[in-house]
Amino acid sequence: EPDEGRNAEVAREMLASGDLITPHFNSLTYLDKPAVYFWMVAASFRLGGVTEWAARFPSALMALGTMFLTWFLARRMFGDFTGLRAAIILATTPLAIAFARSVIFDMTLAFLVTVAMTSFWFAEESGYRRPWLEVLLFAAMGLAAITKGPVGFLLPLLSILLFQVLRGRFRELKRLHWGLGVLVFLAAGLPWFVAV
């Protein structure tokens, strides 16, 4: 697939040039996508050599992380058996299998969105008494935004809003520490944009 080759080449050029801030493709500035995924592939190249296996490793790792979080959350929400079934269903979904083997951003985005959603659920379950969960929620959205753009924070935020509206708990969103959250979100996502 053309995107896979381009993404691997951008990461290879990043590693070869030592410029970890501005992605390049064929020596030209390439700002079509933010840098997080390129950093992951470049790090994989550094550890495993510039190979096809190393290029695909970050997506596979993110798929495993997403599967683990799915198991963990479903287990806490519905019990052990449901957690196991949820993880198996995700692991055998054709799109998840394809994305886990591809040198594209989607599995990393899915992982970060899952981190955000899982963090929100646990923060709400704790009565918003564990601020570190909210820090994780907003940090994951910030990293997701510099992985694949605005969808990285819009998808979890809109999902959370809809979830709370459907449960009749929209007003409880005031209990989130929004000021801290915005600062964490900006700290996670803004430095790369400023540096570029």
N, C-alpha and C positions, 0 to 999 in steps of 0.2 A: 504494500500500500504506500502511496506517495508520502502521506503524512508521517508514517513510521520512519522512512528513510530520512526525511527532512529533520524530524525531531532528533534522531540519533546523530545526524551530522551537526546540528546546532550544538548539541552537548559535546561532541568531539572537538569542535572548534573552540568552544568555551574552555575546555580542558587544555587544549594545545596553546591557546593564546594567553591563558592565565587571567583573562578578563571575565570574572564571575558576575559582573553586573549587567553588561549589555550583551544580549544574545546576538550572534552573527550567523548568517547562512551564506556560504560562498563569499566570505569576507565582507558582506554587506550587513549593515545593522538590520536585525530582524526582531521587530517589536510586535508581531502579530499576537503573541502569547506572552504572558509574564514568565518569570524565570524559575519558579520552584521546581517544576518537573525537569527542566534542563539541568538544574543543580543535582537532582537525584540521579539522573542518568550519567552525568559527568562523574559523580562520586562513585557510581557503580563501575564506570570505565576505569577509574583510578584504582579501584580495588581488584577488579577482575580482568582488566585489559579491555581493549576496544574490540569486543566480540558481540555477536548477536545475543548470546546468553546474557551478557552483562547489560546490554541495552534493554532487554525485556525484564530483567530482575526487579526494578522498582515497581512496575505494574503488578507483578506476581506478589511481591511483598505487601503492597497496598490491598490486593485482593484478599490475602490471608488476614490482614488486619481488619478489613471490613467484615469478613466472615466471623472472626473472633468477637468483634463488637456486637454483631447481630445475634450470635449465640448468647453472649453475656446479657444483653438487654432483654431478649425474649425470655431467657431463663429467669431473670429477676421479675419480669412482668407476669409471666404465665406458668413458670415451673420448669423443671429440668427437661422433661420430654419435649416440651414445645421449643425450648432453646435449641436443643439438638436438631429437631426437625427444621427450624428456621435456618440454621447454619447449613444443613444439607441442601435445602431448597435453593439457597443463594449459591452454594458451591456448584450446583448442577444446572443453573440457569444458563442457557446458551450465550446470552450477551455478557454475563459475568465471566464466563470461560474465555470468550473472545477478547474482552478488554484486559483480562489478566495476562494474556499472552502477547499483547500489542504494545508498541512503543508510542502510546498516546496518553493524553492527560486524564482520560475519563475515570480510571480506577483510582487515581490519586484524589480526584475531585469527590468521588463516591466515598472514599475513606474519610476525608475531612468533613464532609457533610454529615456522615454517620457519627463522627466524633462530636460534632456540634449538637446533633439531635439527642444523642445519648447523654451528653453533659446536661442539656436542658432537662431531660426527663429526671435524672438523678437530682438536679438542683431543685426542681419542683417537689419531688418526693421528700427531700430533706427540709422542706418549708423555707427554702432559700437561705438556709443557715450555714451553708458551706460555700463561701465566696470563691474558693478555688475552682469549683465546678463552673461558675459563671465566667471566670477568667479563661478556663479551657474552652467554653462555648464560643466566646468572642475571639479568642486566639485562633481557633479552628476556622472560623469564618474569615478572619483576616488572611490566613494562609491559603484558604480556598480561593479568595479573591485574587491573590497573586499566583494562583495556579491556573485559573481559567476565567478570570474576569468577574464581573458583577454577579454572575450566576452563583458564584461561591458563597455570597452572603444572602442573595435574594431567595434562593431555594430554601435554606433552613429557616430564615426569618418568616417567609410567607407560610411555610409548613407549620411553624410554631403558632403563628397567629390563627390560622385556620383550625388547628388542633384545639386551641383554647376556646375559640368561638363555638365550635361544635360541642364542646364539653360544658359550655356556659361558664367558663372561667376566664374570660377575656380580661376582666379587671385585675386578676391576680398577676398579670404581667407587670403591673406597677411595682411589684415586689422585687423584680429583677433590679440589680444595681446598674442601671443604664449608663450612668456617668462613667463608672469604672469600665463598663463593657466597651463603650466607645473609645476610651483611651487605650484599652488593650487591643481592640480591633485596629486602631490606627498605628499602634506600636508594632503590630505584626505585619501590616500591609503597606504602610506608607513609606518606610525607609527605602525600599527598593524603587518605588516610583520617584522619590526625590533624587536618589542616586542616579537614576537613568536620565 
